[in-house]
Amino acid sequence: MAKSASASSTKGGFHTDSDVHITYEDQQKINKFARHNAKLDDLKEELKVKQNELKNMEDACDELMLVDSDENIPFFLGEVFIYHGMEQTQKMLDEAKSRVQSEIEDLESKCAELRNIMSDMKTQLYAKFGNHINLEAEDD
C-alpha cells in the first residue's frame, strides 16, 4: 500500500527537482523586464518628488494671499533668493507650477508606457515559465 501512495505522488503534480530550460533569449527578456522595472521605480520616485514640489508651490500660493501687497517677497531661484513684489512673485510661481505640472504629466505618460511594455513582457514570460517565475513587485 505504501508503494502505490508514493507512485501517485510522483506521477502528477509538481516535481521539486524539475528544471526549467531557459534559453539565452529568455534570459535577455527577463533582464530587459528587470531593467524596465528598475526604470519604473526610478520614475515613480521622481514623480513623488515632483508632486511634493507642486504641493509646496500651491501652499506658497495660498500663503501669498496673506501677505501685504506692499512687501517684497523672497523667491528661491536656483541657489539664491530674489525679492520681487506681489505680482511678479505670483507670476513666477505660476510659471514654476506650470513647468512642474508639465513634468508630472510627462513622467506619468512614461510610467504608463513602461507599464504597458512590462505587461506584454509579463504575459510572454508567464506563458513560457508559468509559476516558475515571479514578476510581481514586492510591496514594502
C-alpha positions as CSV (number, residue, x, y, z in Angstrom):
1,M,0.0,0.0,0.0
2,A,2.9,2.4,0.7
3,K,4.2,1.7,-2.8
4,S,1.1,3.0,-4.5
5,A,0.9,6.1,-2.4
6,S,4.5,7.1,-3.3
7,A,3.9,6.3,-7.0
8,S,0.8,8.5,-7.2
9,S,2.5,11.5,-5.7
10,T,5.3,11.4,-8.3
11,K,3.0,10.7,-11.3
12,G,1.1,14.1,-11.4
13,G,1.6,17.5,-9.9
14,F,4.7,19.4,-9.2
15,H,8.2,17.9,-9.1
16,T,10.6,19.7,-6.9
17,D,13.6,18.6,-8.9
18,S,12.2,19.6,-12.3
19,D,14.3,22.1,-14.2
20,V,13.0,24.8,-16.4
21,H,15.1,25.3,-19.5
22,I,16.0,29.0,-20.0
23,T,17.4,30.0,-23.4
24,Y,19.6,32.9,-24.0
25,E,16.7,34.8,-25.5
26,D,14.6,34.1,-22.4
27,Q,17.3,35.4,-20.1
28,Q,17.5,38.6,-22.3
29,K,13.8,39.1,-21.9
30,I,14.0,38.6,-18.1
31,N,16.9,41.1,-17.9
32,K,15.0,43.6,-20.1
33,F,12.0,43.3,-17.8
34,A,14.2,43.9,-14.8
35,R,15.7,47.0,-16.4
36,H,12.2,48.3,-17.2
37,N,11.1,47.6,-13.6
38,A,14.1,49.5,-12.2
39,K,13.4,52.4,-14.5
40,L,9.7,52.4,-13.5
41,D,10.7,52.5,-9.8
42,D,13.0,55.5,-10.5
43,L,10.3,57.3,-12.4
44,K,7.8,56.7,-9.6
45,E,10.3,58.2,-7.1
46,E,10.9,61.2,-9.4
47,L,7.1,61.6,-9.7
48,K,6.7,61.6,-5.9
49,V,9.3,64.4,-5.7
50,K,7.6,66.5,-8.4
51,Q,4.2,66.0,-6.8
52,N,5.6,67.1,-3.5
53,E,7.2,70.1,-5.2
54,L,3.9,71.1,-6.8
55,K,2.1,70.8,-3.5
56,N,4.7,73.1,-1.9
57,M,4.1,75.6,-4.7
58,E,0.4,75.5,-4.2
59,D,0.9,76.1,-0.4
60,A,3.2,79.0,-1.3
61,C,0.4,80.5,-3.5
62,D,-2.0,80.2,-0.6
63,E,0.5,81.9,1.7
64,L,0.9,84.8,-0.8
65,M,-2.7,85.7,-0.3
66,L,-2.0,86.5,3.3
67,V,1.0,88.8,2.6
68,D,0.7,92.6,2.4
69,S,0.9,93.6,-1.2
70,D,3.5,96.3,-0.5
71,E,6.1,93.9,0.8
72,N,8.9,92.4,-1.3
73,I,8.6,88.6,-1.3
74,P,11.6,86.3,-1.4
75,F,11.5,83.8,-4.3
76,F,14.0,81.0,-4.3
77,L,15.6,80.7,-7.7
78,G,18.4,78.2,-8.2
79,E,20.6,78.8,-5.2
80,V,19.6,82.4,-4.3
81,F,16.6,84.3,-3.1
82,I,15.3,87.1,-5.4
83,Y,13.0,89.7,-3.9
84,H,10.0,90.9,-6.0
85,G,6.7,92.5,-5.5
86,M,3.5,90.5,-5.1
87,E,2.5,90.5,-8.8
88,Q,6.0,89.4,-10.1
89,T,6.3,86.7,-7.4
90,Q,2.8,85.4,-8.2
91,K,3.7,85.3,-11.9
92,M,7.0,83.5,-11.3
93,L,5.2,81.0,-9.0
94,D,2.5,80.3,-11.6
95,E,5.2,79.7,-14.3
96,A,7.0,77.3,-12.0
97,K,3.8,75.5,-11.2
98,S,3.0,75.1,-14.9
99,R,6.5,73.7,-15.6
100,V,6.2,71.2,-12.8
101,Q,2.7,70.1,-13.9
102,S,4.1,69.5,-17.4
103,E,7.0,67.5,-15.9
104,I,4.5,65.4,-13.9
105,E,2.3,64.7,-16.9
106,D,5.5,63.7,-18.9
107,L,6.5,61.3,-16.0
108,E,3.0,59.8,-15.8
109,S,3.0,59.1,-19.5
110,K,6.4,57.5,-19.3
111,C,5.2,55.3,-16.4
112,A,2.1,54.3,-18.3
113,E,4.2,53.4,-21.4
114,L,6.6,51.3,-19.3
115,R,3.7,49.5,-17.6
116,N,2.2,48.6,-21.0
117,I,5.5,47.2,-22.2
118,M,6.0,45.3,-18.9
119,S,2.5,43.9,-19.1
120,D,3.2,42.5,-22.5
121,M,6.5,41.0,-21.3
122,K,4.8,39.5,-18.3
123,T,2.3,37.8,-20.5
124,Q,5.0,36.3,-22.6
125,L,7.2,35.2,-19.7
126,Y,4.4,33.7,-17.6
127,A,3.2,31.8,-20.7
128,K,6.6,30.2,-21.0
129,F,7.5,29.7,-17.3
130,G,4.2,29.6,-15.5
131,N,4.6,29.6,-11.8
132,H,8.4,29.1,-12.1
133,I,8.9,32.8,-12.3
134,N,7.7,35.7,-10.2
135,L,7.5,39.1,-11.9
136,E,5.2,40.8,-9.4
137,A,6.6,43.8,-7.4
138,E,7.0,43.3,-3.7
139,D,5.0,45.7,-1.6
140,D,7.0,47.4,1.2
